[in-house]
Each structure stands twice: as structure tokens, then as C-alpha cells.
Amino acid sequence: MNATTPAGRPPSTQLNRPSSASRASSVQSRPFVTSGLLTILLNPLLERFAEHFPIPTMARAVLERSFHPDQLNAWFEQTAQSQYTRHLLFSTLFDLMMQVVTRQQPSIHAAYQGAREDIPVTRKAVYDKLNGLEPGISAALVGYSAEQAGRVITSLAATRTPLLRDYRVKILDGNALG
């Protein structure tokens, strides 16, 4: 399996990505909202969607940028304490889980079977790796995603003014109390 392309991603949803150096310079020099960046990030099929449905396409572009397979794999190598990567990349697990979470597939098994590219391990190995993920990995992934989203929010100058000065206010939803 190629480390730069997660298994199971249909070709129509892959982004045509420039090299990491040129991508970094284009992101730093232009904000996300310009159509020029969309032209760089999106393949022609997604570009047509961007013209008609800009908000969902931008959300997809932000997710693709924030959870790029190379970045996820490097993050995992730095964060994991006892786990290692042999044949099954963390980005592949992430992609399989994202298909289930976003309801593109009903289960990990279905996502594994529906993979367009071969996953170089057995289905049992995928489940073993998922079951053996360190508890700290999940918590650290939440922090990593918040850091990535924070970068996008900052670059867009989209930070909100605080509700109460000098206090961090959290909204408590009654659904979480039961």
C-alpha cells in the first residue's frame, strides 16, 4: 500500500496535491477562502461541487488538509508510546474509522471489504490494531484535531470574541447530562 494514499478512498474523492513544500507555501500565502486554493486542492470533480456547494466542499478541504495521511502517520509515530507501524498505517485505520463515523460504511468490516486499494493486512489484523490502540492515542487525536482546526480558524481570522472577558465559557448541552 502506498503510504500517501489511505486505503478505501474512492478516486473521485482524492485530492490532487502539490508537493508538501509548495502546498505549505500556498496555504501560508493565501487564506483558505480564496478560490485559487480550491483550484490547487480539488480535482475537477470536486471543483464542480465547490461551485455549487462551497461550504460542504470547504469543510471537506479543511478535513483533508487537517488529516492528511502523511501528517497522521508522523503524528502517530511521535505520539504512540508502545505501538509501532509495520504494515498497517495509522492513516489507514483512521480512514476506515472515518468511513464508519461519517456513515459511508456501516462497519469496519464493510469499509475493509469496500477498500478500493488493497490493505496489506488481514481483517483480523485491522481489528487487532483497533482493539490495541493505546487509550492516550484517542485523547491525543482530539487535541491534534483541535490544534489543526485552530490553525485554520486563526488563518481565517475567525476567532470569536469571548462571552465573558478573562473566562473560558463552555456551553453545557442538556443531552449530555443523562
RATA-V936665 format. One line per field, one symbol per residue. ss: DSSP state (2 for helix, 1 for strand, 0 for the rest). psi: psi as a letter, one per 40 degrees, with the letter a starting at -180 (. if undefined). A space follows every 10 residues. Layout:
ss: ???
psi: ???
This chain:
ss: 0000000000 2220000002 2222222220 0000222222 2002222222 2202222222 2222220022 2222222220 0000000002 2222222222 2000000222 2220000000 0022222222 2000222222 2222222222 2222200000 0000000000 00022220
psi: hheehiiehi deeihhhiid dddddddddi ideidddddd diiddddddd ddgddddddd ddddddfhdd dddddddddh deiihcdhid dddddddddd defdieiddd dddehdihhe iidddddddd dehidddddd dddddddddd dddddeffii iidhheihhi hhhddee.
